[in-house]
Amino acid sequence: MILRRTFFKVFFLVLLYIISLCGLFVAYRFHQNGHLSYENIWGNKTSPTRNHVTHEMPFPLFPPSSSFLEYINISSYPYIINEPNKCKVESPFLIFLVETVAIEVDNRMAIRRTYGNPTFSKRASIMCLFLLGKNSNENSNVILKESNTYHDIIQKDFQDTYRNLTIKTMMGIEWVSNHCPTAKYVMKTDSDMFVNTDRLLDLLGPDQPQKQNYFTGFVMKYGRPHRNMDSKWYMPHSIYPGKYYPTFCSGTGYVFSGDVAPKILRSSFYVKYVYLEDVFVGICLDREGVKVQRPPDNELFSNNRVEFDPCVYNRIITSHYMNPADLINYWFILQDQKEQCSKSSLN
């Protein structure tokens, strides 16, 4: 009898010890990552890109912030790489905020050679910044070397996963609000997008008065939350109970006036975290009373890949699913035939 009691006491103490170790491990991973989800805990590899179907759990184990609250405080994530003086000399007319991951070196180089290259724009000053989170599988020295070469990378200390795209977007919006508040316009886009800078400048009008409370792109209206837990875009009632999302623009590419950035940032502290970054931004806009505007031509922004024709690409702003080689090829063909396409459109 005494031996049996001793056995159960030892077994109970060992069980408590194991549970305590598990709790410490989970707390440690949460402290490391800021955003704790199942793939963060067990280290499963998932793609952080927008269009890849991930195999992570349908929602985070804990709400994604630096505390156990359901709200994000982007300022609580420290910078790993920052460029706080980029706008000290000159405030740009247009800033591109491009969401990328560490491994996409070729994508970033292609963008630097094409629409993100300020020397191609004679009509207005532009700036291109690449937004990154932290990826434990990548060599941080490689990113730091790239940053020291080009000075166009912004990085904060959060796990670079698909479900943290909202954190990445808010990092860019916070950066504009704090370090470049006089920028006229901002375009947030993805690393696999073609962007026609000239057509975008036609829309924004560098020689026109700056628009106020302006937000446009590929407009998504009456979007229904996905309630199926197997869906990549699953949205539980506890996070967003409404039947429809507020009107928002596809995160593949949207444009807003500089005065909107601090408004989105302000509301981000009061809106429940939604990992669908374009939806989250739309909810913030709705809270601020900023109306999403349809572009003058519905075909200007596309969240799909547009079949390449130089004169078609001369009329649009975005096309999706671009690999670096196609982006460079299409861009330079367009530059060579731009004048001819412009003349043919007038006839």
C-alpha positions in Angstrom: 0.0 0.0 0.0 2.8 2.4 0.9 4.7 1.5 -2.2 1.5 2.2 -4.3 1.0 5.6 -2.7 4.7 6.5 -3.3 4.3 5.5 -6.9 1.3 7.7 -7.5 3.0 10.6 -5.8 6.0 10.3 -8.0 3.9 9.9 -11.1 1.8 13.0 -10.2 5.0 15.1 -9.6 6.5 13.9 -12.9 3.3 14.8 -14.7 3.2 18.3 -13.2 6.8 18.8 -14.2 6.1 17.8 -17.8 3.1 20.1 -18.0 5.2 23.0 -16.5 7.9 22.5 -19.2 5.3 22.5 -21.9 3.8 25.8 -20.6 7.3 27.4 -20.4 8.0 26.2 -24.0 4.7 27.8 -25.3 5.3 31.0 -23.4 8.9 31.2 -24.8 7.8 30.8 -28.4 5.1 33.4 -27.9 7.6 35.8 -26.4 9.9 35.1 -29.4 7.4 35.5 -32.2 4.9 38.0 -31.0 2.2 36.1 -33.0 1.7 32.6 -31.7 0.0 30.0 -33.9 0.3 26.3 -34.2 2.9 26.5 -36.9 5.0 28.9 -34.7 4.9 26.4 -31.8 5.8 23.2 -33.7 7.9 24.8 -36.4 5.9 23.6 -39.4 7.0 25.3 -42.6 4.3 27.4 -44.3 4.5 29.8 -47.1 4.0 33.4 -46.2 3.0 34.4 -49.7 -0.6 35.6 -50.4 -1.7 32.9 -52.8 -0.2 29.7 -51.4 -2.7 27.5 -49.5 -1.1 26.9 -46.2 -1.5 23.9 -43.9 -1.6 25.8 -40.6 -4.5 25.6 -38.1 -7.5 27.7 -39.1 -6.9 30.3 -36.4 -4.1 31.3 -34.0 -3.9 29.5 -30.6 -3.7 32.9 -29.0 -4.7 36.3 -30.4 -1.9 37.8 -32.5 -0.3 40.6 -30.5 2.5 41.0 -28.0 0.1 40.3 -25.2 -2.9 38.0 -24.8 -5.3 40.7 -26.0 -7.2 40.4 -29.3 -5.7 43.6 -30.7 -2.5 44.5 -32.4 -0.1 47.2 -31.2 2.4 47.5 -34.1 4.7 49.7 -32.1 5.3 46.8 -29.7 7.3 45.0 -32.4 10.9 46.3 -32.5 12.7 47.2 -35.7 15.4 44.8 -36.9 16.1 47.0 -40.0 14.8 50.6 -40.3 15.4 53.5 -42.7 14.2 56.4 -40.6 15.9 59.1 -42.6 14.7 58.2 -46.1 12.4 61.2 -46.3 14.6 63.7 -44.5 16.0 65.2 -47.7 12.9 64.9 -49.9 9.4 63.8 -49.3 8.3 61.6 -52.3 5.2 62.0 -54.3 4.6 58.2 -54.2 5.9 55.4 -51.9 5.6 51.8 -53.0 5.3 49.4 -50.0 6.1 46.0 -51.3 5.4 42.9 -49.1 8.1 40.3 -49.6 9.9 37.5 -47.8 13.6 37.0 -47.4 14.0 34.3 -50.0 12.5 36.5 -52.8 15.8 38.2 -53.7 15.1 37.9 -57.4 11.7 39.5 -57.0 13.2 42.5 -55.2 15.9 42.9 -57.8 13.3 42.8 -60.6 11.3 45.5 -58.9 14.4 47.6 -58.4 15.0 47.4 -62.1 11.5 48.2 -63.1 8.6 50.1 -61.4 10.5 50.6 -58.2 13.4 52.3 -59.9 13.0 56.1 -59.3 15.1 57.0 -62.4 12.3 55.7 -64.7 9.9 58.4 -63.4 10.4 61.9 -64.8 7.0 63.1 -63.7 7.2 62.7 -59.9 9.6 61.4 -57.2 8.9 57.8 -56.1 10.4 55.6 -53.4 10.2 51.8 -53.0 10.4 50.0 -49.7 10.4 46.2 -49.1 8.6 45.0 -46.0 9.9 41.9 -44.2 9.3 40.0 -41.0 11.7 37.6 -39.4 12.3 34.1 -40.8 14.3 31.8 -38.6 15.3 29.7 -41.6 17.1 32.6 -43.4 20.5 34.0 -42.8 19.9 37.4 -41.3 23.4 38.6 -42.5 22.3 38.2 -46.1 19.3 40.5 -45.6 21.4 43.0 -43.7 24.0 43.0 -46.5 21.2 43.6 -49.0 19.8 46.4 -46.8 23.3 48.0 -46.6 23.5 47.9 -50.3 20.1 49.3 -51.3 18.7 50.9 -48.1 15.2 50.0 -49.1 14.3 47.3 -46.6 12.1 47.7 -43.5 12.0 44.7 -41.1 10.4 44.1 -37.7 10.7 41.3 -35.2 7.7 39.1 -36.0 7.4 35.7 -37.7 7.1 36.2 -41.5 4.0 34.0 -42.1 0.8 34.3 -44.1 -1.2 34.9 -40.9 1.0 37.8 -40.0 0.5 39.8 -43.2 -1.6 42.3 -41.3 1.3 42.9 -39.0 3.5 43.4 -42.0 1.1 45.8 -43.7 0.7 47.8 -40.4 4.5 48.0 -40.2 4.6 49.8 -43.5 1.7 52.1 -42.7 3.3 52.9 -39.3 6.6 53.7 -41.1 4.9 56.1 -43.5 3.0 57.8 -40.6 6.1 58.2 -38.4 8.9 58.7 -40.9 7.4 60.1 -44.1 4.1 61.9 -43.1 4.3 64.4 -46.0 4.3 61.7 -48.7 1.5 62.5 -51.1 0.5 58.9 -52.0 1.2 55.3 -51.0 0.7 52.1 -52.9 0.8 48.8 -51.0 1.4 45.8 -53.2 2.8 42.3 -53.4 6.2 41.0 -54.7 4.5 39.1 -57.6 2.7 42.1 -59.1 3.4 44.1 -62.3 2.8 47.8 -61.7 2.6 50.4 -64.5 4.0 53.5 -62.8 3.1 55.9 -65.6 -0.5 54.8 -65.6 -0.6 55.1 -61.8 0.7 58.6 -62.1 -2.0 59.4 -64.7 -4.5 58.4 -62.0 -2.9 60.4 -59.2 -2.0 63.5 -61.2 1.3 64.9 -59.9 0.3 68.3 -61.3 -3.1 68.2 -59.6 -4.0 69.1 -56.0 -3.4 66.2 -53.6 -6.5 64.1 -53.0 -7.7 63.8 -49.4 -9.2 60.7 -47.8 -8.5 58.8 -51.0 -8.3 55.0 -51.2 -8.7 53.0 -54.3 -7.7 49.7 -56.0 -9.5 46.5 -57.0 -12.7 47.1 -55.1 -14.2 44.2 -53.1 -17.8 44.9 -52.1 -20.3 42.8 -50.1 -17.6 40.3 -49.3 -18.9 37.5 -47.1 -16.7 36.1 -44.2 -15.8 32.5 -44.8 -17.3 30.4 -41.9 -15.9 27.1 -43.1 -13.0 26.2 -40.8 -11.3 24.4 -43.7 -11.1 27.6 -45.7 -7.8 29.5 -46.0 -9.8 32.6 -45.4 -11.8 31.2 -42.4 -13.3 34.0 -40.2 -14.8 33.0 -36.8 -17.9 34.9 -35.6 -16.0 35.9 -32.5 -13.5 37.9 -34.5 -16.0 39.4 -37.1 -19.7 38.7 -36.5 -21.0 40.7 -39.4 -22.7 39.2 -42.5 -20.6 41.3 -44.8 -17.2 42.9 -44.6 -17.0 46.7 -45.2 -15.9 47.6 -48.7 -12.2 47.0 -49.1 -9.6 46.7 -51.9 -7.7 43.6 -52.8 -4.4 43.5 -51.0 -2.6 42.7 -54.3 -2.5 46.5 -54.9 -4.2 49.5 -53.4 -3.4 53.2 -53.3 -4.2 55.8 -50.8 -3.4 59.4 -50.0 -0.8 60.2 -47.4 -3.3 61.6 -44.9 -5.0 58.2 -44.7 -2.0 56.4 -43.3 -2.2 57.8 -39.7 -6.0 57.2 -39.7 -5.5 53.5 -40.5 -2.8 53.3 -37.9 -5.0 55.0 -35.3 -7.9 52.6 -35.8 -5.7 49.5 -35.9 -5.4 49.8 -32.1 -9.1 49.5 -31.7 -10.1 46.9 -34.4 -9.9 43.2 -33.5 -7.0 41.6 -35.3 -8.0 40.0 -38.6 -5.2 38.1 -40.4 -6.7 39.0 -43.8 -4.8 42.2 -44.2 -6.9 43.8 -46.9 -10.1 43.1 -44.8 -8.4 44.5 -41.7 -7.5 47.7 -43.5 -11.0 48.0 -44.9 -12.5 47.7 -41.3 -10.1 50.4 -40.2 -11.2 52.7 -43.1 -14.8 52.0 -42.2 -14.2 53.0 -38.6 -12.5 56.2 -39.7 -15.3 57.1 -42.2 -12.9 56.9 -45.2 -14.9 55.7 -48.2 -13.2 53.3 -50.7 -13.5 54.8 -54.2 -13.8 52.9 -57.4 -11.1 53.8 -60.0 -12.4 55.6 -63.1 -11.8 52.4 -65.1 -12.6 49.1 -63.5 -9.9 47.4 -65.5 -7.1 49.6 -64.1 -6.4 47.3 -61.1 -6.4 43.5 -61.6 -5.9 40.9 -58.9 -5.5 38.3 -61.7 -2.8 37.9 -64.3 -3.7 39.9 -67.4 -2.5 38.3 -70.7 0.4 40.3 -71.9 0.0 42.7 -74.8 2.0 45.9 -74.5 -0.9 48.1 -75.5 -3.1 46.4 -72.9 -0.5 46.8 -70.2 -0.1 50.4 -71.2 -3.7 51.0 -70.1 -3.7 49.1 -66.8 -2.0 49.6 -63.5 -1.6 46.1 -62.0 -1.4 42.5 -63.2 -0.9 39.6 -60.8 1.2 36.4 -60.6 4.4 37.8 -62.1 7.7 36.0 -61.8 10.8 38.2 -61.9 11.8 37.3 -65.5 8.3 38.2 -66.8 8.2 41.4 -64.8 11.5 42.6 -66.4 10.6 41.4 -69.9 7.1 42.9 -69.9 8.3 46.2 -68.4 11.0 46.9 -71.0 8.8 45.8 -73.9 6.2 48.3 -72.6 8.8 51.1 -72.3 9.8 50.4 -75.9 6.3 50.5 -77.3 4.6 52.9 -74.9 4.7 55.8 -77.4 3.3 53.7 -80.2 0.5 52.3 -78.0 -0.4 55.8 -76.8 -0.7 57.0 -80.4 -2.8 54.0 -81.5 -5.2 54.5 -78.5 -5.9 58.1 -79.8 -6.7 56.9 -83.3 
